Amino acid sequence: MKRDEKSQKRVHSVITSTTIETILNSTIQALNTILTMKIDLQSPSYTLEPFLQEDIGVQIGLTGDINGKILIDSTSSTFSAIGARMFGIPVEGDMLVSFTGEFGNMFAGHFSTHLVQEFANIDITPPTVFDGNSTIYGFEKAFLLPLTIENAGKMTILFTID
């Protein structure tokens, strides 16, 4: 079977419970790798468009065997607390926007590395930071993973599959 045929088979089977479980496990692995704080995961759920991003977030595209996007949505105070914990200094203003993009890069890098080891060949795109309210369209179905990071705040990770 040619590589393209294998990829097509994977793409057609992307939305399975096993695939979603692998994506969620890769997410947990990535978060545990980059964060030194306790993470309380809530139950994942499906959602339809639009998604309201309310404060600050970062979006990273996925290409390859899985095409879609990851949106990490939170608040300025949560990203600031994470940055302060990682670097030992307050993260504010332009530095906060830059850190949010870098957090997305770190997450997506670890996420994709774990996912590749499990079953899929994917690449990531550069991050896009959303600062302020945004309404996200352009997906049919997605799933959300809400979580709380100890001493930082709440965060939601939205996965869309194209």
Number of C-alpha atoms within 10 A of each C-alpha: 5 6 8 10 10 11 16 13 12 17 17 11 13 18 13 10 10 11 17 15 11 17 18 18 16 23 21 15 16 21 20 15 13 14 16 13 16 13 18 11 15 12 8 16 11 12 16 13 14 14 16 12 21 15 15 22 29 23 24 22 21 22 15 13 21 22 16 17 20 23 24 26 25 22 19 21 17 20 25 22 22 26 22 15 17 15 10 10 11 14 23 17 10 9 13 18 21 14 19 30 22 16 21 22 20 15 25 26 15 19 22 21 17 19 22 15 10 14 12 20 16 16 17 19 13 14 20 16 21 20 16 12 12 15 10 12 11 11 17 12 14 20 17 20 18 19 18 17 19 15 13 20 17 19 19 19 20 21 26 23 18 16
